[in-house]
Each structure stands twice: as C-alpha cells, then as structure tokens.
Amino acid sequence: MKRTNVLAMMVIAFGVMNFTTSCSSSSPSPDASATLTALTATASDETQSASISENVDNEVDNYVTTSAVNGYKAPAFLGSELIMGPVITVDKPDSTNFPKTFTINYGTNFIGLRGDTISGEIIVVVSNKMTIAGSSRTITFNNFSINGNAIYGTKIYTYNGLTGIHPTWTSNVNDSIVREDGATLVWHSIRTRERVNNNGTPLVYWDDNYSISGGSTGVNAKGVAYTSVIDPNNPLLIGGGWPFFVQGTVTITTTSKTVVIDYGNGAKDRKATATVNGVTKTFTIKR
C-alpha cells in the first residue's frame, strides 16, 4: 500500500508539472507580457514617426515637383488645372536660377490630399533641378503641424539618379515631434526612397508608390532610445494615396531586446503587428 501511494503521488505531481508547462507555453508570463507591451509601444512610436515623415515628403513631392514640371511657377499647376491647395511662393520662379526657396503655407487646418490636417509652413530649398544627380531639397518648418503633431527639424533629400528605370533619393532626416498628448518623439533616419511606379498618373505625384530601405535611430515617448533596420528583402511600401505603410518588416532593438514590425501584405489598412520572442500583438498605426 505504501509503495502504491508513493507511485500515485509521483504520477499526480508529474501531471501537474506538465499542465503548468503547457499553460506557460501557450501564454506569456507576466514579465513577458510587460516586455511585449513596452516593445509594442516603441514599435508604434517608430511607425508614427516614420509615417509622419513620409506624409511630409508626400506634400513636398506633390507641390514642388508639380511646380518644377511647370517651370517653377507659383502657384503650382497640373496641366492646365490649378491645384487647389496651400499658398505657394517661390523666390525665383524660373527654370535657370538656383538655389531657390519654396514656401508652402497651409494656413490653419488645411486638409491634405491624403486626409491629413495640416497647419503652418514647410520651407524647401532646392539646390538644382531634381533631375540632376546630386541635387538636393532641404526641408525645414515654421509653426508646422500635421494631425496635431508639431514637427521640428531638418530633412535633406539628395537625388541619386536612376536605379534601373526607377529614380532614387537618399533621405537624411532629423525630426522632433511633439504629439497632441504632449509626448515627444525624436527620430533620425538615413533611408533610400525608390519611386517604383507613378500609379498610372504620370502628372500627379501625391499618389506615387515608393519602396523604402535603410534604418533609423530614435527616442520613444517614454524616453527610451532604440534603433531600427528595414529588412532589405522586404522593404517598406507606401503610396497610392494611402497615408500608411502597407507592406514591409522592420526590426527594432532597444535595451538589448528586439521587436519585429510587420506591415502586412499590401492591404490598405491601419494595422501592423509587433512580434517579440514568437508572440505577436496587433496595433493601430497612429496618424
């Protein structure tokens, strides 16, 4: 009897151990959950910073490129149609004198072509015609905000020429973003932007499609520093008039931990996922 009881107790104990192990493998521990939540927040902040930067680029592309095609006249024209948009001034409205300075004045609460609410001014200094390799655009801001997020800093875009049949630019961005909630995001990136197609509208620039590679460093809303690298085999895709990334993966490293952002397979939605140690959480991309 005594021997039978011991064996029974061993069987029960083994079963409890298996049950505990099974439970822990199907759901993260409290520490793992906290790590997933913290890293997902960093992923969300990186995504918001990058999205805001891309939408500023889109505004500049739309108005400055359209003006350039039409001899740097202001306001910008698309064919024979006046673009209804912000007030645009050019200090040298001709095709020969450079550098020239564009001021794009949105006034207050202007609704952009991608649905962004924009206020203030973007100032763009163009060094030369952007069809010449080595030419650059330097972007700064004056009391500028997009969707309630105040933007400070400088962006420099240098035209690299063609990669195959696609034009590419190197972007060097130093942004400081003060969000509506008062939190500050710091974002520095060096990336390559490749225009993969014009979306079937060769004289319209705000809906062009871009592939983006490279990386960034930043500080999230909690003051935590991080680095990010875009997967060269799965670069970011944005365009078609949609203000969010629709494809691509990014690996973020912070405090010796990593999280992988996945923007999906091309669907136009505001969803992305953050994966930490095989556990995945979906989050909504902030404007």
Protein Blocks (a to p, Z undefined) as FASTA:
>chain_A
ZZmmmmmmmmmmmmmmmmmmmmmmmpccfklmmmmmmmmmmmmmmmmmmmmmmmmmmmmm
mmmmmmmmnoopacddehjaccdddddddfblcfkbccddddddebjoiacfkopacedj
dddddfbdckbghiacddddehiaeehiacedddddddebjehjaccdddddddddddfk
opacddddddddddfbgnhpakbcklcccddedddddddfkopacdddddfklccdeeeh
iabdfbdcddddeehiacdddebjoiacfbdcddeehiacdddddZZ
